[in-house]
Amino acid sequence: MTRRLKLGVAGLGRAFMLWLPTLAHHPRLQLVACADPRPEARARFRQDFPGSTAHGSVEALCADPEVEAVYLATPHHHHAAHAIAAARAGRHVLVEKPMAVTVAEAEAMIEAADRAGTVLMLGHSHGQDGPVRHARRLIASGQVGAPRLIHALNFTDFLWRPRRPEEFDRALGGGVVLIQASHQLDVIRVLGGGLLASIRGSAFALDAARPTDGAYTAVATFADGAAATATYSGHGRYDSDALMDWIGETGVRKPPSWPGAARGRLASMRPEEELAARIARGYGGTGQPPGLPPAAPPDFHHHFGFVLVQCEHADLRLTAEGVEIHDDSGLTLERTKLPALPRGEVVEEFCDAVLLGLPPRHDGAWGMATLEACLALTASTRDGREVRLHHQLRFRD
Ligand SMILES: NC(=O)c1ccc[n+]([C@@H]2O[C@H](COP(=O)([O-])OP(=O)(O)OC[C@H]3O[C@@H](n4cnc5c(N)ncnc54)[C@H](O)[C@@H]3O)[C@@H](O)[C@H]2O)c1
């Protein structure tokens, strides 16, 4: 066992809440500081992590001599500035997806980390989920032949959860393309080996009450001739967890949902009430139970909806338990080992990178390639044409 990595958290919102059970209890991490403009979140952090320091700005967090690495979970239009500030201060960075809002920003983040000799890694992305990596290992072993067609589909109520106004603003990365395709196209890139060639897609704003792109569909081609379809809707009617044995995105069994439940909860709220609901759900909000969540192992793997990979000799269906192999001899479920804590694989990879110097698979260049694919989907929608990609790279098997 190596020593604990001293971690500072930038942005104590929904993403941090999802990470909290792992960050608080992982044996390779020690949470030493945070930064957030919200005083109630800072107060809660000091209470939850005695001896920690709570800063009002990311710059102050990065200057804190106790902090070795920063988990960056601020809204995505801040990612570039915050990651560059962290690198300049010599801090390693684990940045939430999407990596940034433009490819130029992503390039500047990579350059800053390279110049400082610090680690820049993406996480959490569903491309890091255990069953995705398991399927990729099966493919890389040659056992099932090359992947030729990948089908990914996810229908959620994403748009009808309490949202910040910026999350509807396309210029700030709002809408489902950046925030959700950065998961789905990442899964597809991992499974297909990374080297996408082009994207042709269409995004749709189907609901005047949620004025942003709420759904998309895309065809991606790989340099080796393989192809993938990616379909997502956050409009809150059909729920594709029906295809995942009613296990939700975070690996928790859930009751079958009914159409319109999330819409019904939000439809009558005014914008300021919705923002208040969002803050209440967040860290330090009135809706948060006291104390830290327990260190509980996950019941199932995280997932990003239905994924089927048609390979030369078998079809692979990803489930919340592992990988189903459908081949000429029948159906086999290969269970994937669960991490001791949810998203533990991401922490292990980040700690290995910072403490042991092992290169992470989801590094800055990988993150930029996924971002490029997401932005191409938006460009394809706007221009009505296929968009060629230029920043793609191979997955490090
Ligand atoms: N991997 C996942 O499953 C996942 C899930 C949720 C969000 N995310 C990502 O995490 C990021 C944050 O999203 P969120 O849903 O947590 O948003 P959020 O609005 O819930 O939280 C953002 C937090 O950042 C704080 N903040 C805002 N400006 C800041 C600044 N200048 N300095 C420091 N803190 C600042 C806010 O006060 C808030 O506490 C986004 O990029 C999003 O895509 C990832």
The ligand as an SDF file (V2000), in Angstrom:
LIG
                    3D

 44 48  0  0  0  0  0  0  0  0999 V2000
  -19.2210   11.9770  -13.8590 N   0  0  0  0  0  0  0  0  0  0  0  0
  -20.4770   12.1930  -13.5250 C   0  0  0  0  0  0  0  0  0  0  0  0
  -21.2630   11.2490  -13.4000 O   0  0  0  0  0  0  0  0  0  0  0  0
  -20.9470   13.6230  -13.2820 C   0  0  0  0  0  0  0  0  0  0  0  0
  -22.1460   13.8420  -12.6210 C   0  0  0  0  0  0  0  0  0  0  0  0
  -22.5410   15.1430  -12.3740 C   0  0  0  0  0  0  0  0  0  0  0  0
  -21.7670   16.2040  -12.8520 C   0  0  0  0  0  0  0  0  0  0  0  0
  -20.6030   15.9600  -13.5330 N   0  0  0  0  0  0  0  0  0  0  0  0
  -19.7640   17.0680  -14.0060 C   0  0  0  0  0  0  0  0  0  0  0  0
  -19.2920   17.8090  -12.8790 O   0  0  0  0  0  0  0  0  0  0  0  0
  -19.2280   19.1920  -13.1860 C   0  0  0  0  0  0  0  0  0  0  0  0
  -20.0700   19.9330  -12.1350 C   0  0  0  0  0  0  0  0  0  0  0  0
  -21.4290   19.5850  -12.3270 O   0  0  0  0  0  0  0  0  0  0  0  0
  -22.4490   19.5450  -11.1060 P   0  0  0  0  0  0  0  0  0  0  0  0
  -23.6330   18.8380  -11.6160 O   0  0  0  0  0  0  0  0  0  0  0  0
  -21.7800   19.0350   -9.8810 O   0  0  0  0  0  0  0  0  0  0  0  0
  -22.7700   21.0910  -10.9460 O   0  0  0  0  0  0  0  0  0  0  0  0
  -23.3350   21.7920   -9.6340 P   0  0  0  0  0  0  0  0  0  0  0  0
  -23.9140   23.0890  -10.0640 O   0  0  0  0  0  0  0  0  0  0  0  0
  -24.1930   20.8700   -8.8620 O   0  0  0  0  0  0  0  0  0  0  0  0
  -22.0320   22.0630   -8.7730 O   0  0  0  0  0  0  0  0  0  0  0  0
  -21.0350   22.9570   -9.1520 C   0  0  0  0  0  0  0  0  0  0  0  0
  -20.3720   23.4370   -7.8710 C   0  0  0  0  0  0  0  0  0  0  0  0
  -19.2900   24.2770   -8.2610 O   0  0  0  0  0  0  0  0  0  0  0  0
  -19.3460   25.4540   -7.4770 C   0  0  0  0  0  0  0  0  0  0  0  0
  -18.7110   26.5310   -8.2470 N   0  0  0  0  0  0  0  0  0  0  0  0
  -19.2560   27.3210   -9.1950 C   0  0  0  0  0  0  0  0  0  0  0  0
  -18.3370   28.2020   -9.6400 N   0  0  0  0  0  0  0  0  0  0  0  0
  -17.1980   27.9450   -8.9390 C   0  0  0  0  0  0  0  0  0  0  0  0
  -15.9080   28.5280   -8.9460 C   0  0  0  0  0  0  0  0  0  0  0  0
  -15.5910   29.5360   -9.7530 N   0  0  0  0  0  0  0  0  0  0  0  0
  -14.9830   28.0320   -8.0890 N   0  0  0  0  0  0  0  0  0  0  0  0
  -15.2750   26.9880   -7.2500 C   0  0  0  0  0  0  0  0  0  0  0  0
  -16.4890   26.3920   -7.2220 N   0  0  0  0  0  0  0  0  0  0  0  0
  -17.4320   26.8830   -8.0640 C   0  0  0  0  0  0  0  0  0  0  0  0
  -20.8140   25.6990   -7.2140 C   0  0  0  0  0  0  0  0  0  0  0  0
  -21.0370   26.5310   -6.0790 O   0  0  0  0  0  0  0  0  0  0  0  0
  -21.3000   24.2680   -6.9950 C   0  0  0  0  0  0  0  0  0  0  0  0
  -21.1620   23.8750   -5.6370 O   0  0  0  0  0  0  0  0  0  0  0  0
  -19.7520   19.3580  -14.6000 C   0  0  0  0  0  0  0  0  0  0  0  0
  -18.6880   19.4710  -15.4970 O   0  0  0  0  0  0  0  0  0  0  0  0
  -20.5370   18.0780  -14.8530 C   0  0  0  0  0  0  0  0  0  0  0  0
  -20.5390   17.6980  -16.2190 O   0  0  0  0  0  0  0  0  0  0  0  0
  -20.1860   14.6890  -13.7290 C   0  0  0  0  0  0  0  0  0  0  0  0
  1  2  1  0
  2  3  2  0
  2  4  1  0
  4  5  1  0
  4 44  2  0
  5  6  2  0
  6  7  1  0
  7  8  2  0
  8  9  1  0
  8 44  1  0
  9 10  1  0
  9 42  1  0
 10 11  1  0
 11 12  1  0
 11 40  1  0
 12 13  1  0
 13 14  1  0
 14 15  2  0
 14 16  1  0
 14 17  1  0
 17 18  1  0
 18 19  2  0
 18 20  1  0
 18 21  1  0
 21 22  1  0
 22 23  1  0
 23 24  1  0
 23 38  1  0
 24 25  1  0
 25 26  1  0
 25 36  1  0
 26 27  1  0
 26 35  1  0
 27 28  2  0
 28 29  1  0
 29 30  1  0
 29 35  2  0
 30 31  1  0
 30 32  2  0
 32 33  1  0
 33 34  2  0
 34 35  1  0
 36 37  1  0
 36 38  1  0
 38 39  1  0
 40 41  1  0
 40 42  1  0
 42 43  1  0
M  CHG  2   8   1  16  -1
M  END
$$$$
